Amino acid sequence: LRPVKGVLVDADFGYGADSTFVPDGIRQALLLCVAKLYENRGDDEGGEFSRSSVFTMPPTAAMLLEPFKHFKVGR
């Protein structure tokens, strides 16, 4: 098939072959998020997904992840 008004997306994901390449800031943010989820497990009273059970990232985790946000649009 021939592309018609196609879009080419070139993306790189990840930090390396295994988890040892992941930067410490990302690791720490992940641990904070997992700890929050663990501390609040079973808090959904209705047994069904409700608006109150939506996960919000801890502010410290968001701060740790900020330096790793890279958005580049264009050629």
Backbone as CSV, one residue per row, in Angstrom:
resi,resn,N_x,N_y,N_z,CA_x,CA_y,CA_z,C_x,C_y,C_z
1,LEU,0.831,-1.178,0.000,0.000,0.000,0.000,0.871,1.234,0.000
2,ARG,0.374,2.242,-0.607,1.097,3.483,-0.722,0.575,4.490,0.303
3,PRO,1.456,5.167,1.052,0.986,6.115,2.061,0.341,7.351,1.442
4,VAL,-0.751,7.774,2.019,-1.443,8.981,1.580,-1.448,9.950,2.750
5,LYS,-0.771,11.069,2.561,-0.653,12.064,3.616,-0.254,11.412,4.932
6,GLY,0.726,10.535,4.862,1.172,9.807,6.047,2.011,10.677,6.973
7,VAL,2.183,10.199,8.168,2.986,10.875,9.175,4.070,9.902,9.628
8,LEU,5.291,10.370,9.661,6.399,9.551,10.131,6.711,9.954,11.562
9,VAL,6.711,8.978,12.447,7.026,9.223,13.849,8.319,8.502,14.169
10,ASP,9.303,9.250,14.622,10.590,8.685,15.010,10.736,8.886,16.510
11,ALA,10.778,7.795,17.265,10.809,7.912,18.722,11.788,6.905,19.314
12,ASP,12.440,7.322,20.379,13.309,6.443,21.156,12.728,6.350,22.556
13,PHE,12.665,5.145,23.085,12.100,4.923,24.407,13.077,4.150,25.265
14,GLY,13.075,4.444,26.544,13.885,3.677,27.469,15.237,4.309,27.728
15,TYR,15.967,3.683,28.635,17.268,4.196,29.040,18.385,3.191,28.848
16,GLY,18.076,1.974,28.450,19.132,0.989,28.271,18.583,-0.420,28.283
17,ALA,19.501,-1.353,28.332,19.143,-2.767,28.218,18.430,-3.316,29.448
18,ASP,18.688,-2.750,30.639,18.028,-3.246,31.841,17.787,-2.096,32.820
19,SER,17.240,-2.417,33.974,16.810,-1.397,34.928,17.962,-0.609,35.551
20,THR,19.184,-1.098,35.441,20.312,-0.366,36.035,20.600,0.947,35.303
21,PHE,20.068,1.113,34.093,20.290,2.325,33.317,19.274,3.426,33.636
22,VAL,18.232,3.100,34.384,17.194,4.082,34.712,17.758,5.087,35.715
23,PRO,17.614,6.391,35.447,18.145,7.412,36.359,17.519,7.324,37.754
24,ASP,18.293,7.717,38.749,17.849,7.632,40.144,16.576,8.435,40.412
25,GLY,16.418,9.588,39.780,15.219,10.401,39.992,13.952,9.677,39.572
26,ILE,14.016,8.953,38.477,12.857,8.193,37.999,12.590,7.019,38.932
27,ARG,13.631,6.360,39.361,13.464,5.238,40.301,12.798,5.703,41.598
28,GLN,13.272,6.832,42.142,12.731,7.340,43.397,11.267,7.753,43.228
29,ALA,10.934,8.390,42.100,9.547,8.789,41.844,8.643,7.561,41.764
30,LEU,9.113,6.512,41.115,8.343,5.278,41.012,8.108,4.670,42.394
31,LEU,9.139,4.665,43.229,8.990,4.129,44.584,7.973,4.936,45.398
32,LEU,7.968,6.248,45.241,6.998,7.082,45.946,5.567,6.768,45.498
33,CYS,5.382,6.584,44.192,4.047,6.268,43.663,3.573,4.896,44.140
34,VAL,4.457,3.908,44.105,4.099,2.565,44.556,3.775,2.580,46.051
35,ALA,4.551,3.335,46.834,4.294,3.428,48.274,2.921,4.047,48.541
36,LYS,2.570,5.078,47.781,1.258,5.707,47.966,0.140,4.721,47.623
37,LEU,0.296,3.996,46.529,-0.717,3.010,46.150,-0.833,1.912,47.202
38,TYR,0.293,1.485,47.753,0.275,0.433,48.780,-0.415,0.933,50.050
39,GLU,-0.092,2.151,50.471,-0.684,2.704,51.690,-2.197,2.879,51.571
40,ASN,-2.676,3.123,50.360,-4.092,3.389,50.147,-4.833,2.219,49.498
41,ARG,-4.258,1.037,49.562,-4.920,-0.120,48.950,-6.226,-0.420,49.691
42,GLY,-7.235,-0.807,48.959,-8.512,-1.173,49.562,-9.350,0.002,50.019
43,ASP,-8.954,1.229,49.659,-9.704,2.402,50.097,-10.947,2.675,49.252
44,ASP,-11.136,1.966,48.149,-12.310,2.157,47.297,-13.489,1.445,47.942
45,GLU,-14.390,2.195,48.549,-15.470,1.608,49.347,-16.557,0.918,48.529
46,GLY,-16.819,1.397,47.332,-17.915,0.832,46.560,-17.579,-0.470,45.870
47,GLY,-16.317,-0.819,45.816,-15.934,-2.031,45.102,-15.915,-1.826,43.599
48,GLU,-16.350,-0.682,43.156,-16.388,-0.353,41.739,-15.560,0.912,41.545
49,PHE,-14.943,1.073,40.411,-14.100,2.238,40.167,-14.936,3.509,40.277
50,SER,-14.506,4.390,41.132,-15.224,5.654,41.314,-14.269,6.821,41.142
51,ARG,-14.809,8.000,41.001,-13.996,9.191,40.785,-13.022,9.411,41.950
52,SER,-13.413,9.064,43.145,-12.560,9.280,44.305,-11.362,8.336,44.345
53,SER,-11.370,7.278,43.542,-10.276,6.319,43.579,-9.235,6.555,42.490
54,VAL,-9.300,7.696,41.803,-8.331,8.001,40.757,-6.998,8.351,41.405
55,PHE,-5.940,7.761,40.918,-4.607,7.987,41.486,-4.104,9.370,41.114
56,THR,-3.587,10.069,42.095,-2.901,11.339,41.844,-1.457,11.173,42.308
57,MET,-0.549,11.586,41.456,0.867,11.421,41.744,1.280,12.330,42.909
58,PRO,2.080,11.812,43.823,2.579,12.659,44.911,3.385,13.837,44.333
59,PRO,3.234,15.032,44.912,3.956,16.200,44.395,5.477,16.000,44.342
60,THR,6.026,15.280,45.301,7.474,15.035,45.301,7.874,14.184,44.092
61,ALA,7.056,13.205,43.741,7.341,12.366,42.576,7.279,13.204,41.297
62,ALA,6.285,14.084,41.193,6.171,14.958,40.024,7.400,15.855,39.908
63,MET,7.873,16.362,41.042,9.058,17.217,41.048,10.295,16.435,40.584
64,LEU,10.421,15.190,41.032,11.565,14.367,40.637,11.553,14.043,39.145
65,LEU,10.363,13.941,38.555,10.253,13.587,37.134,10.390,14.783,36.194
66,GLU,10.241,15.983,36.713,10.254,17.185,35.867,11.498,17.300,34.971
67,PRO,12.710,17.044,35.467,13.885,17.176,34.594,13.923,16.181,33.431
68,PHE,13.100,15.149,33.480,13.136,14.115,32.441,12.087,14.326,31.354
69,LYS,11.330,15.397,31.432,10.313,15.687,30.417,10.971,16.428,29.266
70,HIS,10.981,15.784,28.115,11.574,16.383,26.916,10.567,16.261,25.774
71,PHE,10.123,17.390,25.278,9.185,17.396,24.165,9.800,18.199,23.032
72,LYS,9.883,17.593,21.888,10.452,18.244,20.726,9.524,17.989,19.546
73,VAL,9.044,19.029,18.943,8.144,18.892,17.796,8.816,19.563,16.604
74,GLY,8.778,18.925,15.484,9.381,19.494,14.280,10.392,18.552,13.688
75,ARG,11.156,19.064,12.783,12.147,18.231,12.091,13.495,18.354,12.686
